[in-house]
Amino acid sequence: MNGNFIWLTIGQIFDPTVAAYALATIGLVIHFGFTGLLNFGQAGFMAVGGYAFAITSVIYDWPLWASFLAAILAATVFALILGIPTLRLRADYLSIVTIAAAEIIRLSVKTPEFSDVTGGSEGINGAARAFNDVNPLPEGRWGLMGTPLVYNQDQWWVRIVGWGLVALACLLVFLLMRSPWGRVIMGIREDEDAVRSLGKNVFSYKIQALILGGVLGGLAGVVFILPRSLQPDNYGTQLTFFLYTIMLLGGAATVFGPVVGSILFWVTLSLTDGLLSLGIEAGVLPLTTTQTGPIRFIIVGVALMLLVIFRPQGIFGKKKDLHFA
């Protein structure tokens, strides 16, 4: 039983949800960690990308490449709508607009007037159909190097693509942050007036960073719905809180911190849920099964508080990049 529990925990690392969280957090790191943009609506970018992909592939039967392109385009347009009226103002205006816009998106897609396209409060099923149709893997179930981690061909396919996108995003951000463009946006984070005095168009660079991070959030929204149906309530403010937790765990101004942070966050949630369930079954904990959900979030919250107190820069962050304290 203990061996199976360990393998189950290890299997959580390969979960496509972890890949979606990592991809969205990499986008958030571009916004907040490197550029200093207070985006409190990354869940909105995920929702826009997920809905653009699901609507075009399920409702309008677009080819897979066109649906991915629609998700990227929708996230870009969403970033422009949010950024153009706010990025010339103080940083807190963007935070207010993004958190409100994310809620507007979530509530709008639930309205009955748009249900023919968005599915209303029931969401959209079958978004992964076109994605699985191009799966090159042979049918069947197999494990990883003889381990108990056994998945079918579609489950392996979404894991390969999801983590492949994470790897590409990490490589892209790693190269960008070592380019002149990356040095400019990090300068904007530290002192945008100094960057402006050097003749740089600060507004243009902020828009570019917002679009890039938003596109990664939109692609994360696509990966997020591939193993499940699209549900509007999955894109609440709680999701943005998860992403900020992951970012703070790994480090707000790091490239690979979001990957490790998402793994630690998801494994911690799964591990505490399993341990609490075992404790209830053994009669050690005087709790009910319905109480395990809130308690595991309390545990994660306490762990985050301790991290912020004793290592506010995150696991891989550096104190010189600690600009959010």
Secondary structure, DSSP 4 states (H G I P E B T S, - for coil): -HHHHHHHHHHHHT-HHHHHHHHHHHHHIIIIIIS------HHHHHHHHHHHHHIIIIIS---HHHHHHHHHHHHHHHHHHHHTTTTTS-HHHHHHHHHHHHHHHHHHHHSGGGHHHH-GGG-B--TTHHHHHT--SPSSEEESTTSS-EEEHHHHHHHHHHHHHHHHHHHHHHHHHTSHHHHHHHHHHHHHHHHHHTT--HHHHHHHHHHHHHHHHHHHHHHHHTTS-B-GGGGSHHHHHHHHHHHHHH-TT-SSHHHHHHHHHHHHHHHHHHHHHHHHHTT-S---GGGHHHHHHHHHHHHHHHHHHH-TT-SS--GGG----
